Amino acid sequence: MTSSRWLASLQRRRMLILTSCVICSLLNNLAFNQLLLKEESLFVLEPVAVAHNHNPVQNNVEDRHYLVKNTSLWASGADARKPMKVYPYQIPLVQWTEETERYIAERWHSVQHRRSCDRVVWFQPWYWGITSQIRDYIDLVIISVFTFDRMIIPQKWHSKWCPDAHWLECFFQPLQGHQCDDVQPEGKQTQVLTELGDPIPSYRLKYLTRSSALLDDHNTLFPNEMWDTLITHHEIVFRDPEAPHAIIDATLLKRDFTELYYGLSLSALRAILAKVILQVRPKILAKAKALVKKVSSSHDNDMKPFFAVHLRRTDKKLDGGITGSLALPGVSFVQQALAQFVQITKSNPINGTLLVLSDDPRAIDELREDQELGTSYKIHGLSDVQTFFHEGKDYQGYLKDGHAYMEKQEMFDKDPQAVYDYYESVIVDAMAAGLRADYLIGMGCSGVSQLIAQWIGSREHTEGNALSLWQEDLASLIIHDAPFYNSDDAAPTNSAEGK
């Protein structure tokens, strides 16, 4: 589809929106049209002077289906308790070069392995869900390392269930050098992250909960100078999703659609950092690869999609905020997501593979036992949480309270190995999904789903929302009955059984 045809389709959607009196959405779409560069002025990406071995952004997006309509931006690392805006039009695709990843990796290494300890931000590690810890840490990394050029170091934190390392390094390779290991944490205490730009040797962060600064102060903290430079040099581009060779003017996108530009940029940066920083320990990578090899052996048709399906149940209802209004995901949620996939891509996913991750093993059995899903897809589960518990009452307590049960002092004292095995399995399963899946069907407010989306996106050099279907978005849409195909060549039909 040419850019002009895409604009015409936007015009038709505008008329429908106007009929429905959704004036705000209409105005957004009118302004959005102005962001596309005219076809006669499209530029060809050239190697930039600073690139040593430059690999330009590839124009291969036409061979890939992207899920960029009626989507929100949960892969930006959004707070689980706050609602996310759903964009009713097709949002831009974000792509980046390998040179971008190399540059960010080198900058990360140069700051975190700096010889001196005179530009340091110390913080006290927190303890809650492992992927929430990861999300919050990356928040601080973006602000400290990539905005203010300060080393970010957690104060020493050990646990009986991880005796050979501290905090996230239980699961990931070292996040900083050892040059400050014997330095006593000191400096000005602050919870105002904009202060980190002041010429003070070191800071200690006062709070123990996640920082909302990236969302609340994005105009001053992010996008930062590094990000703007990469976009100026065309190492990062925003594309028209229906005419992938058409480049959207990032300057106008940033000016007229600040929130959208910010969310897409943050999603892209988090995907890059998931690849560059979140390097899992060798034993975890080996386990993830073994799982991928096992589940891939039955995926005998590379033309069929491979979905990672994350079903977060147990304690999610206890989180508060938007989670209280969501149904616990199961068969109907997966059917609805697959129906949305067909509507967006006009493709047939039957005989594809569902790689199911869940904190509740019963959810995986429900999918396998469903008449339609169980016979139309190859369904694989990953780690079985039940095997980590040596007492039945602990497993029942976990099914009720989820990872909150694993945080109880009783579990730490009684079975530290079970606690470690549980958290390791979360990283192993998420890594396996990130290594193999083409798409994610997940819960946006879950840190596990966000991490999987980021890892999938990093593999494709694309921000993770473009390859994800979020439960929160599907709950707000009216979707036709799940279509099922009789053969690869058959036209889609609505199955009454899919209701």
C-alpha positions as CSV (number, residue, x, y, z in Angstrom):
1,M,0.0,0.0,0.0
2,T,1.4,3.4,-0.9
3,S,1.6,6.2,1.5
4,S,-1.2,8.1,-0.2
5,R,-3.5,5.1,0.0
6,W,-2.8,4.8,3.7
7,L,-3.7,8.5,4.1
8,A,-6.9,7.8,2.3
9,S,-7.7,5.0,4.7
10,L,-7.1,7.3,7.6
11,Q,-9.5,9.8,6.0
12,R,-12.2,7.2,5.9
13,R,-11.6,6.3,9.6
14,R,-11.8,9.9,10.4
15,M,-15.3,10.1,9.0
16,L,-16.3,7.1,11.2
17,I,-14.8,8.7,14.2
18,L,-16.6,12.0,13.5
19,T,-19.9,10.1,13.2
20,S,-19.2,8.7,16.6
21,C,-18.4,12.2,17.9
22,V,-15.0,11.2,19.2
23,I,-13.6,14.6,18.5
24,C,-10.3,14.1,20.3
25,S,-9.4,11.1,18.2
26,L,-10.4,13.0,15.0
27,L,-8.1,15.9,15.8
28,N,-5.3,13.5,16.6
29,N,-5.6,11.7,13.2
30,L,-5.8,15.1,11.4
31,A,-2.6,16.2,12.9
32,F,-1.0,12.8,12.4
33,N,-1.3,13.1,8.6
34,Q,1.1,16.1,8.7
35,L,3.9,13.9,10.0
36,L,4.4,11.9,6.9
37,L,7.1,13.1,4.6
38,K,5.9,13.6,1.0
39,E,6.9,10.7,-1.3
40,E,9.0,13.0,-3.5
41,S,11.1,14.1,-0.5
42,L,11.8,10.7,1.1
43,F,15.5,10.3,1.9
44,V,17.6,7.3,1.4
45,L,19.5,6.3,4.5
46,E,23.2,6.7,4.1
47,P,26.0,5.6,6.4
48,V,26.9,8.2,9.0
49,A,30.4,9.5,9.3
50,V,30.9,8.2,12.8
51,A,30.0,4.7,12.0
52,H,32.9,2.3,11.9
53,N,31.0,-0.6,10.3
54,H,27.6,0.8,9.6
55,N,24.6,-1.4,8.9
56,P,21.8,0.9,7.8
57,V,18.2,0.3,9.0
58,Q,16.9,-2.5,6.7
59,N,13.7,-2.0,4.6
60,N,12.6,-5.5,5.2
61,V,9.4,-4.7,7.2
62,E,7.2,-5.6,4.2
63,D,7.8,-9.3,4.9
64,R,6.6,-9.0,8.5
65,H,3.2,-8.6,10.1
66,Y,3.0,-5.8,12.7
67,L,0.3,-5.3,15.3
68,V,0.3,-1.6,15.4
69,K,-3.4,-0.8,15.3
70,N,-5.6,-0.4,18.5
71,T,-2.6,-0.9,20.6
72,S,-1.1,0.7,23.7
73,L,2.5,1.0,24.7
74,W,3.0,-1.4,27.6
75,A,6.4,-2.4,26.4
76,S,7.6,1.1,27.4
77,G,7.7,-0.3,31.0
78,A,4.6,1.4,32.1
79,D,3.4,1.2,35.7
80,A,1.1,-1.8,36.3
81,R,-1.4,0.2,38.2
82,K,-2.0,3.0,35.7
83,P,-4.2,2.8,32.6
84,M,-2.5,3.1,29.2
85,K,-3.9,5.0,26.3
86,V,-5.0,2.8,23.3
87,Y,-4.2,4.4,20.0
88,P,-7.1,3.9,17.5
89,Y,-4.9,4.5,14.4
90,Q,-1.9,2.6,13.1
91,I,1.1,3.9,15.0
92,P,4.6,4.2,13.5
93,L,7.1,1.4,13.4
94,V,10.4,2.1,15.1
95,Q,13.5,0.4,13.8
96,W,17.2,0.8,14.6
97,T,20.6,-0.3,13.4
98,E,23.1,-2.7,14.8
99,E,25.4,0.4,15.1
100,T,22.8,1.8,17.6
101,E,23.1,-1.3,19.8
102,R,26.9,-1.1,19.7
103,Y,27.0,2.5,20.6
104,I,24.6,2.1,23.5
105,A,26.5,-1.0,24.7
106,E,29.8,0.9,24.6
107,R,28.4,3.9,26.4
108,W,26.9,1.6,29.1
109,H,30.3,-0.2,29.6
110,S,32.3,3.0,29.7
111,V,30.1,4.5,32.5
112,Q,29.6,1.3,34.6
113,H,33.3,0.4,34.4
114,R,34.7,3.8,34.9
115,R,37.9,3.8,37.0
116,S,36.9,6.4,39.4
117,C,33.9,6.5,41.8
118,D,33.3,10.2,41.7
119,R,30.1,10.1,39.6
120,V,27.9,7.5,41.3
121,V,24.3,7.0,42.2
122,W,23.8,4.6,45.0
123,F,20.4,3.0,45.7
124,Q,19.0,0.4,48.1
125,P,17.8,-2.6,46.2
126,W,14.1,-3.4,46.6
127,Y,12.5,-6.8,46.9
128,W,9.3,-7.7,45.0
129,G,8.5,-9.5,41.7
130,I,11.7,-10.1,39.8
131,T,10.6,-8.5,36.5
132,S,9.3,-5.5,38.4
133,Q,12.8,-5.2,39.9
134,I,14.2,-5.3,36.4
135,R,11.8,-2.7,35.1
136,D,12.5,-0.3,37.9
137,Y,16.3,-0.8,37.6
138,I,16.2,0.0,33.9
139,D,14.2,3.2,34.9
140,L,17.2,4.3,36.9
141,V,19.7,3.2,34.3
142,I,18.1,5.4,31.6
143,I,18.2,8.4,33.9
144,S,21.5,7.9,35.6
145,V,23.8,6.3,33.0
146,F,22.3,7.5,29.7
147,T,21.0,10.9,30.7
148,F,23.4,12.1,33.4
149,D,26.5,10.0,32.7
150,R,26.5,8.6,36.3
151,M,27.4,5.1,37.3
152,I,24.4,3.4,39.0
153,I,25.2,0.9,41.8
154,P,23.0,-1.0,44.1
155,Q,24.2,-1.2,47.7
156,K,25.1,-4.7,48.8
157,W,22.1,-6.9,49.2
158,H,22.5,-10.7,49.8
159,S,20.0,-13.4,50.5
160,K,20.2,-17.0,51.6
161,W,18.6,-18.0,48.3
162,C,21.3,-16.3,46.3
163,P,24.6,-16.7,48.3
164,D,27.0,-16.2,45.4
165,A,25.8,-12.8,44.1
166,H,23.6,-9.9,45.1
167,W,20.3,-8.7,43.8
168,L,19.8,-8.9,40.0
169,E,23.2,-10.4,39.5
170,C,21.7,-13.7,40.8
171,F,20.3,-14.0,37.3
172,F,22.2,-11.6,35.1
173,Q,25.9,-11.1,34.4
174,P,27.6,-8.3,36.4
175,L,25.9,-4.9,35.9
176,Q,29.0,-2.9,36.9
177,G,32.7,-3.2,37.4
178,H,34.3,-4.0,40.8
179,Q,36.1,-0.6,41.1
180,C,33.6,0.6,43.8
181,D,33.1,-2.6,45.7
182,D,35.0,-1.3,48.8
183,V,33.7,2.2,48.6
184,Q,31.3,3.2,51.3
185,P,28.1,4.5,49.8
186,E,27.8,8.2,50.5
187,G,26.7,11.5,49.0
188,K,23.7,13.7,49.0
189,Q,20.3,12.0,49.6
190,T,17.7,12.8,47.0
191,Q,14.5,11.6,45.5
192,V,14.4,14.3,42.8
193,L,16.1,12.7,39.9
194,T,16.6,15.9,38.0
195,E,19.2,16.8,40.6
196,L,21.5,14.1,39.2
197,G,22.6,16.6,36.6
198,D,24.2,18.8,39.3
199,P,28.0,18.8,39.8
200,I,27.9,16.7,43.0
201,P,30.3,13.7,43.3
202,S,27.7,11.1,44.4
203,Y,24.1,10.7,45.4
204,R,22.1,8.2,47.4
205,L,18.5,7.7,46.4
206,K,16.1,7.9,49.3
207,Y,13.1,5.9,48.0
208,L,12.6,2.2,47.8
209,T,9.8,2.1,45.3
210,R,10.0,2.6,41.5
211,S,10.6,6.1,40.2
212,S,7.8,7.6,38.2
213,A,10.1,10.3,36.9
214,L,10.4,8.8,33.4
215,L,6.7,9.1,33.0
216,D,6.2,12.4,34.9
217,D,9.3,14.3,33.8
218,H,9.9,12.9,30.4
219,N,10.3,16.4,28.8
220,T,13.4,17.0,30.9
221,L,14.8,13.5,31.4
222,F,14.0,11.6,28.3
223,P,14.2,11.6,25.3
224,N,17.8,12.6,26.1
225,E,20.7,13.9,24.0
226,M,21.9,10.4,23.2
227,W,18.6,9.4,21.7
228,D,18.1,12.6,19.8
229,T,21.6,12.2,18.2
230,L,20.9,8.7,17.1
231,I,17.6,9.8,15.4
232,T,19.4,12.7,13.8
233,H,21.9,10.3,12.2
234,H,19.1,8.0,11.1
235,E,20.3,5.2,13.2
236,I,16.7,5.1,14.6
237,V,13.8,5.7,12.3
238,F,10.0,5.9,12.5
239,R,8.2,4.3,9.6
240,D,4.7,4.5,8.1
241,P,3.4,1.0,8.9
242,E,1.4,0.7,5.7
243,A,4.2,2.0,3.4
244,P,7.4,0.9,5.1
245,H,9.7,2.8,2.8
246,A,8.0,6.0,3.9
247,I,9.8,7.7,6.7
248,I,7.9,9.8,9.3
249,D,9.5,13.1,10.3
250,A,10.6,12.4,13.9
251,T,10.9,16.1,14.5
252,L,7.2,16.7,13.8
253,L,6.2,13.5,15.6
254,K,8.1,14.8,18.7
255,R,6.6,18.2,18.4
256,D,2.9,17.4,17.7
257,F,2.6,14.0,19.3
258,T,4.9,14.2,22.2
259,E,3.3,11.4,24.2
260,L,3.3,9.0,21.3
261,Y,6.9,9.8,20.3
262,Y,8.0,9.5,23.9
263,G,6.2,6.1,24.4
264,L,7.6,4.6,21.2
265,S,11.1,5.9,21.9
266,L,11.0,4.5,25.5
267,S,9.7,1.2,24.2
268,A,12.5,1.0,21.7
269,L,15.2,2.0,24.2
270,R,14.0,-0.6,26.7
271,A,14.2,-3.3,24.0
272,I,17.7,-2.3,23.2
273,L,18.7,-2.3,26.8
274,A,17.1,-5.7,27.3
275,K,19.5,-7.0,24.8
276,V,22.6,-5.0,25.8
277,I,22.3,-5.0,29.6
278,L,20.1,-7.9,30.6
279,Q,22.7,-10.6,29.7
280,V,21.6,-13.7,31.6
281,R,24.1,-15.9,33.4
282,P,25.4,-18.8,31.3
283,K,23.4,-21.5,33.1
284,I,20.2,-19.6,32.6
285,L,20.9,-19.1,28.9
286,A,21.7,-22.8,28.6
287,K,18.3,-23.8,30.2
288,A,16.4,-21.3,27.9
289,K,18.1,-22.6,24.8
290,A,17.3,-26.2,25.8
291,L,13.6,-25.3,26.2
292,V,13.7,-23.6,22.8
293,K,15.2,-26.7,21.2
294,K,12.6,-28.9,22.8
295,V,9.5,-26.9,21.8
296,S,10.9,-26.0,18.3
297,S,11.2,-29.7,17.4
298,S,7.4,-29.9,16.8
299,H,7.1,-26.6,15.0
300,D,7.5,-28.0,11.6
301,N,6.2,-25.1,9.5
302,D,8.2,-21.9,9.6
303,M,5.5,-20.1,7.7
304,K,3.2,-20.4,10.7
305,P,3.6,-18.0,13.6
306,F,5.1,-18.9,17.0
307,F,3.2,-17.2,19.8
308,A,4.4,-16.7,23.3
309,V,1.3,-16.7,25.5
310,H,1.7,-15.3,29.0
311,L,-1.2,-15.9,31.3
312,R,-0.8,-14.0,34.6
313,R,-3.2,-15.2,37.3
314,T,-2.6,-16.0,41.0
315,D,-1.9,-12.7,42.7
316,K,-2.4,-10.2,39.9
317,K,-5.8,-9.3,41.2
318,L,-4.1,-8.1,44.4
319,D,-2.0,-5.5,42.6
320,G,-4.8,-2.9,42.5
321,G,-5.3,-0.3,39.9
322,I,-6.4,-1.5,36.5
323,T,-5.8,-5.1,37.2
324,G,-9.0,-5.3,39.3
325,S,-11.1,-4.8,36.1
326,L,-9.4,-7.5,34.1
327,A,-10.7,-11.1,33.8
328,L,-8.3,-13.8,34.7
329,P,-6.8,-14.8,31.3
330,G,-7.7,-18.2,29.9
331,V,-9.1,-19.9,26.8
332,S,-11.4,-17.1,25.8
333,F,-8.6,-14.5,26.1
334,V,-6.3,-16.5,23.8
335,Q,-9.1,-17.1,21.3
336,Q,-9.9,-13.4,21.3
337,A,-6.2,-12.5,20.8
338,L,-5.8,-14.9,17.9
339,A,-9.0,-13.5,16.3
340,Q,-7.5,-10.0,16.6
341,F,-4.3,-11.3,15.0
342,V,-6.2,-12.6,12.0
343,Q,-8.1,-9.3,11.7
344,I,-4.9,-7.3,11.7
345,T,-2.7,-9.5,9.5
346,K,-5.3,-11.3,7.3
347,S,-3.2,-14.4,7.7
348,N,-4.0,-17.9,8.9
349,P,-2.2,-18.9,12.2
350,I,-3.7,-22.4,12.4
351,N,-1.1,-25.1,13.0
352,G,1.1,-22.5,14.6
353,T,2.6,-22.9,18.0
354,L,1.5,-21.5,21.4
355,L,4.4,-21.4,23.9
356,V,2.5,-20.9,27.2
357,L,4.0,-19.3,30.3
358,S,1.9,-19.0,33.4
359,D,2.2,-18.6,37.1
360,D,-0.7,-21.1,37.3
361,P,0.0,-24.5,35.7
362,R,-3.7,-25.2,35.5
363,A,-4.0,-22.4,32.8
364,I,-1.8,-24.4,30.4
365,D,-3.9,-27.5,30.9
366,E,-7.1,-25.5,30.1
367,L,-5.7,-24.5,26.7
368,R,-4.6,-28.0,25.8
369,E,-8.0,-29.4,26.8
370,D,-10.0,-26.8,24.8
371,Q,-11.4,-28.5,21.7
372,E,-10.5,-25.8,19.2
373,L,-7.2,-24.5,20.6
374,G,-6.0,-28.0,21.5
375,T,-6.6,-29.4,18.0
376,S,-5.7,-26.3,16.0
377,Y,-2.3,-25.3,17.6
378,K,0.7,-27.0,19.0
379,I,0.6,-26.0,22.7
380,H,3.7,-26.2,24.9
381,G,4.2,-25.3,28.5
382,L,7.5,-24.4,30.1
383,S,8.5,-24.5,33.8
384,D,6.0,-26.2,36.1
385,V,5.8,-24.1,39.2
386,Q,4.4,-26.9,41.2
387,T,7.7,-28.8,41.1
388,F,9.4,-26.1,43.2
389,F,7.4,-26.8,46.3
390,H,8.1,-29.7,48.7
391,E,4.9,-29.2,50.7
392,G,1.4,-29.2,49.2
393,K,0.3,-26.4,51.5
394,D,3.0,-24.1,50.1
395,Y,1.8,-24.8,46.6
396,Q,-1.8,-24.0,47.6
397,G,-0.6,-20.8,49.3
398,Y,1.2,-19.8,46.2
399,L,-1.8,-20.3,43.9
400,K,-3.7,-17.9,46.2
401,D,-1.0,-15.2,46.7
402,G,1.4,-15.7,43.8
403,H,4.9,-14.3,44.0
404,A,3.8,-12.5,47.2
405,Y,3.8,-15.9,48.9
406,M,7.5,-16.3,47.8
407,E,8.4,-13.1,49.6
408,K,7.2,-14.3,53.0
409,Q,10.0,-14.7,55.5
410,E,8.7,-18.2,56.2
411,M,9.6,-19.3,52.7
412,F,13.0,-17.7,52.8
413,D,13.8,-19.5,56.1
414,K,12.2,-22.8,55.2
415,D,13.1,-23.4,51.6
416,P,15.5,-20.8,50.1
417,Q,16.3,-23.1,47.2
418,A,12.6,-23.2,46.2
419,V,12.5,-19.4,46.2
420,Y,15.6,-19.2,43.9
421,D,14.3,-21.9,41.6
422,Y,11.0,-20.1,41.3
423,Y,12.6,-16.8,40.3
424,E,15.1,-18.4,38.0
425,S,12.3,-20.2,36.2
426,V,10.6,-16.8,35.5
427,I,13.8,-15.5,33.8
428,V,14.5,-18.9,32.0
429,D,10.9,-19.0,30.5
430,A,10.9,-15.3,29.5
431,M,14.3,-15.7,27.9
432,A,13.1,-18.8,26.0
433,A,10.1,-16.9,24.7
434,G,12.2,-14.0,23.7
435,L,14.6,-16.2,21.8
436,R,11.9,-18.1,19.8
437,A,8.5,-16.4,19.7
438,D,7.4,-14.3,16.7
439,Y,4.6,-12.6,18.7
440,L,3.5,-12.2,22.3
441,I,-0.1,-12.5,23.6
442,G,0.2,-11.1,27.1
443,M,-0.9,-8.9,30.0
444,G,0.6,-5.4,29.6
445,C,0.6,-4.6,33.3
446,S,2.7,-7.7,34.0
447,G,6.5,-7.1,34.1
448,V,7.0,-10.6,32.7
449,S,5.0,-9.8,29.6
450,Q,6.8,-6.5,29.2
451,L,10.2,-8.2,29.4
452,I,9.2,-10.8,26.8
453,A,7.9,-8.1,24.4
454,Q,11.2,-6.2,24.8
455,W,13.3,-9.3,24.2
456,I,11.3,-10.3,21.1
457,G,11.5,-6.7,19.8
458,S,15.3,-6.6,20.4
459,R,15.7,-9.6,18.2
460,E,13.8,-7.9,15.4
461,H,15.3,-4.4,15.9
462,T,11.7,-3.2,16.5
463,E,10.0,-2.0,19.7
464,G,8.0,-4.7,21.4
465,N,4.5,-3.3,21.2
466,A,4.5,-3.8,17.4
467,L,4.7,-7.6,18.0
468,S,2.4,-7.9,21.0
469,L,-1.3,-8.2,21.7
470,W,-2.2,-6.9,25.2
471,Q,-5.0,-8.2,27.2
472,E,-5.9,-4.7,28.4
473,D,-6.3,-3.6,24.8
474,L,-8.4,-6.6,23.8
475,A,-10.8,-5.9,26.7
476,S,-11.7,-2.6,25.1
477,L,-12.3,-3.9,21.6
478,I,-15.3,-5.5,19.9
479,I,-13.8,-8.5,18.0
480,H,-15.6,-10.9,15.8
481,D,-15.8,-14.6,16.7
482,A,-12.5,-16.3,16.5
483,P,-11.9,-17.4,12.9
484,F,-10.8,-20.9,12.2
485,Y,-9.5,-22.2,8.9
486,N,-10.2,-25.6,7.4
487,S,-7.0,-25.4,5.3
488,D,-4.2,-23.1,4.5
489,D,-6.0,-21.9,1.4
490,A,-9.5,-21.6,2.8
491,A,-11.1,-18.3,3.4
492,P,-11.8,-17.4,7.0
493,T,-15.1,-18.3,8.6
494,N,-16.6,-17.4,11.9
495,S,-16.9,-20.4,14.1
496,A,-19.8,-20.4,16.6
497,E,-17.7,-22.5,18.9
498,G,-15.2,-19.7,19.2
499,K,-17.6,-17.5,21.2
